[in-house]
Amino acid sequence: MPLKKLFRSEVDWFVRIQTRPFESELKITMMNKIKPFFLFLLLAIGACTQKNEQPDAVLPSAPHVQWAEAEIGAMFHFDVVNYVPDYNWRKWGTHPPASVFNPSKLDTDQWLRAAKAAGAKYAVLVAKHCSGFSLWPTAAHEYSVKHTPWRDGKGDIVADFIKSCEKYDIKPGIYASAAANGYCYVDNPGLVQPGSPVDQQTYNNVVVQQLTELWSNYGKLFEIWFDGGVLPVKDGGPNLAPLLKQLQPDAVVFQGPADAKNLIRWIGNEEGLAPYPNWSRTDTTTSATGTVKSDDMQGNPEGAIWCPGEADFPLRTGWQGGWFWKAEGQEILSVDQLVKNYTTSVGRNSNMLIGIVVDTSGLVPEEDMQRLTAFGNEIKKRFSEPLASAKGNGETLELSLGKIPVAINHVVIAEDIEKGERIRKYSIEAWKDNQWVQIAEGSSVGNKRIQQFDEVVTDKIRISITAASAGPRIKNFSAYKI
């Protein structure tokens, strides 16, 4: 007999014995015999309830939850290499003069319109890439916009970008590589190379000053990117975790110092292809320097830290990996490929970060804008109106599709990750020929799982959680025909 039914039957018996007109001595004897068993049942049910309601030991921070719910981000690359395409930042001392940087039509509002058209909720500006050229008037060195003809050296692209983010209600992020700097002869993971005009400590001071400027002067940031990680303090690198905690405690941090808070990790490629299963918890992110791929790219459902993956990829392919604009020799991903990237990133419990180019005039090219708009419209078309939705707690959740059977081929599942990543395995079943028939199964869910399967016609489906760390909490279970 199930424990709950047994519990109810024993409670009924206990009540009946108390109310029967037994002789007091007999009544006392019987009560003494059943009390231990009754108390055992109470403790057992209480223990089960407590286990089901107890959250996982490792939980996301509030910034982690907000970041996961944003789902889509955009990243903008713009640098001196756009004006001098044959420049190689690793050829020390060959960096182009800052004067080559002179966009005639720069408009960060237009950039953010492109991001919004794609459905992005946050955007990351590459404020300093590997060349060392800085898109803000840094006081750390001379290689920045303040020594360009653009706006007579009085412009600040970071400031413009932040204002545009506010205008279009997109959360701002900043990328500033600490690991590489052609101007200072620095290569991954932040090591000064022979012949450099600066020593390691001087370069560390440059990094600290630049990051202090970026994290202090432009308001609250949603995401901070350390491409290539950070040279650990024990190896002579700058101590950045305390600075993060002081200046930007609520930002999520990509490949940041190992002791930083709100960390997120790389998913192992630049193709928008997260592994599956893909867990938000992990034991290790990338290496301490951020330059070596971890063996734990899928994460670990029992991992010691909450460190979800972000799937970054460029909209273009070809020259410079598609991250920077060039007039020729690049192709733009098709809408179908972008949708596939969405389902293999956002649909696999990862965020999708699209790399968007800026041309030498300072604008996102029109053809790129059109492709991003088409992609955003396609995602809305496919996923904005489910055939039916439900939410609930427990091991089974049924979804009625109406009185007349309909065709479906996708489901979307989402956990309430504030309570942890509880689901370990699940099964999707459809009602067919007066019985439940399995149509799909999976493991990790997390913030969102998009699952495609062969089309089935049915009037109801259900999800059964077959393994979980605690009581499942499903905030969305939706069916679609796409």
TAPE-V553477 format. One record per residue. N is the residue number from 1. SS is DSSP state (hx for helix, st for strand, lp for the rest). Layout:
N | SS
N | SS
This chain:
1 | lp
2 | lp
3 | hx
4 | hx
5 | hx
6 | hx
7 | hx
8 | hx
9 | hx
10 | hx
11 | hx
12 | hx
13 | hx
14 | hx
15 | hx
16 | hx
17 | hx
18 | hx
19 | hx
20 | lp
21 | lp
22 | lp
23 | lp
24 | hx
25 | hx
26 | hx
27 | hx
28 | hx
29 | hx
30 | hx
31 | hx
32 | hx
33 | hx
34 | hx
35 | hx
36 | hx
37 | hx
38 | hx
39 | hx
40 | hx
41 | hx
42 | hx
43 | hx
44 | hx
45 | hx
46 | hx
47 | hx
48 | hx
49 | hx
50 | hx
51 | hx
52 | hx
53 | hx
54 | lp
55 | lp
56 | lp
57 | lp
58 | lp
59 | lp
60 | lp
61 | lp
62 | hx
63 | hx
64 | hx
65 | hx
66 | hx
67 | hx
68 | hx
69 | hx
70 | hx
71 | lp
72 | st
73 | st
74 | st
75 | st
76 | st
77 | st
78 | lp
79 | lp
80 | hx
81 | hx
82 | hx
83 | lp
84 | lp
85 | lp
86 | lp
87 | lp
88 | lp
89 | lp
90 | lp
91 | lp
92 | lp
93 | lp
94 | lp
95 | lp
96 | lp
97 | lp
98 | hx
99 | hx
100 | hx
101 | lp
102 | lp
103 | lp
104 | lp
105 | lp
106 | lp
107 | lp
108 | hx
109 | hx
110 | hx
111 | hx
112 | hx
113 | hx
114 | hx
115 | hx
116 | hx
117 | hx
118 | lp
119 | lp
120 | lp
121 | lp
122 | st
123 | st
124 | st
125 | st
126 | st
127 | st
128 | st
129 | lp
130 | lp
131 | lp
132 | lp
133 | lp
134 | st
135 | lp
136 | lp
137 | lp
138 | lp
139 | lp
140 | lp
141 | lp
142 | lp
143 | lp
144 | st
145 | hx
146 | hx
147 | hx
148 | lp
149 | lp
150 | hx
151 | hx
152 | hx
153 | hx
154 | lp
155 | lp
156 | lp
157 | hx
158 | hx
159 | hx
160 | hx
161 | hx
162 | hx
163 | hx
164 | hx
165 | hx
166 | hx
167 | hx
168 | lp
169 | lp
170 | lp
171 | st
172 | st
173 | st
174 | st
175 | st
176 | st
177 | lp
178 | lp
179 | lp
180 | lp
181 | st
182 | hx
183 | hx
184 | hx
185 | lp
186 | st
187 | st
188 | lp
189 | lp
190 | lp
191 | st
192 | st
193 | lp
194 | lp
195 | lp
196 | lp
197 | lp
198 | lp
199 | lp
200 | hx
201 | hx
202 | hx
203 | hx
204 | hx
205 | hx
206 | hx
207 | hx
208 | hx
209 | hx
210 | hx
211 | hx
212 | hx
213 | hx
214 | hx
215 | hx
216 | hx
217 | lp
218 | lp
219 | lp
220 | lp
221 | lp
222 | lp
223 | st
224 | st
225 | st
226 | lp
227 | lp
228 | lp
229 | lp
230 | lp
231 | lp
232 | lp
233 | hx
234 | hx
235 | hx
236 | lp
237 | lp
238 | lp
239 | lp
240 | lp
241 | hx
242 | hx
243 | hx
244 | hx
245 | hx
246 | hx
247 | hx
248 | lp
249 | lp
250 | lp
251 | lp
252 | st
253 | st
254 | st
255 | lp
256 | lp
257 | lp
258 | lp
259 | lp
260 | lp
261 | lp
262 | lp
263 | st
264 | st
265 | st
266 | st
267 | lp
268 | lp
269 | lp
270 | lp
271 | st
272 | lp
273 | lp
274 | lp
275 | lp
276 | lp
277 | lp
278 | lp
279 | lp
280 | lp
281 | st
282 | st
283 | lp
284 | lp
285 | lp
286 | lp
287 | lp
288 | lp
289 | lp
290 | lp
291 | lp
292 | lp
293 | lp
294 | lp
295 | lp
296 | lp
297 | lp
298 | lp
299 | lp
300 | lp
301 | lp
302 | lp
303 | lp
304 | lp
305 | st
306 | st
307 | lp
308 | lp
309 | st
310 | st
311 | st
312 | st
313 | st
314 | st
315 | lp
316 | st
317 | st
318 | st
319 | hx
320 | hx
321 | hx
322 | hx
323 | lp
324 | lp
325 | lp
326 | lp
327 | lp
328 | lp
329 | lp
330 | st
331 | st
332 | st
333 | lp
334 | lp
335 | hx
336 | hx
337 | hx
338 | hx
339 | hx
340 | hx
341 | hx
342 | hx
343 | hx
344 | lp
345 | lp
346 | lp
347 | lp
348 | st
349 | lp
350 | lp
351 | st
352 | st
353 | st
354 | st
355 | st
356 | st
357 | st
358 | lp
359 | lp
360 | lp
361 | lp
362 | lp
363 | lp
364 | lp
365 | lp
366 | hx
367 | hx
368 | hx
369 | hx
370 | hx
371 | hx
372 | hx
373 | hx
374 | hx
375 | hx
376 | hx
377 | hx
378 | hx
379 | hx
380 | hx
381 | hx
382 | hx
383 | hx
384 | lp
385 | lp
386 | lp
387 | lp
388 | st
389 | st
390 | st
391 | st
392 | st
393 | st
394 | lp
395 | lp
396 | st
397 | st
398 | st
399 | st
400 | st
401 | lp
402 | lp
403 | lp
404 | lp
405 | lp
406 | st
407 | st
408 | st
409 | st
410 | st
411 | st
412 | st
413 | st
414 | st
415 | st
416 | lp
417 | hx
418 | hx
419 | hx
420 | lp
421 | lp
422 | lp
423 | st
424 | st
425 | st
426 | st
427 | st
428 | st
429 | st
430 | st
431 | st
432 | st
433 | lp
434 | lp
435 | st
436 | st
437 | st
438 | st
439 | st
440 | st
441 | st
442 | st
443 | lp
444 | lp
445 | lp
446 | lp
447 | lp
448 | lp
449 | st
450 | st
451 | st
452 | st
453 | st
454 | st
455 | st
456 | st
457 | st
458 | st
459 | lp
460 | st
461 | st
462 | st
463 | st
464 | st
465 | st
466 | st
467 | st
468 | st
469 | lp
470 | lp
471 | lp
472 | lp
473 | st
474 | st
475 | st
476 | st
477 | st
478 | st
479 | st
480 | st
481 | lp
482 | lp
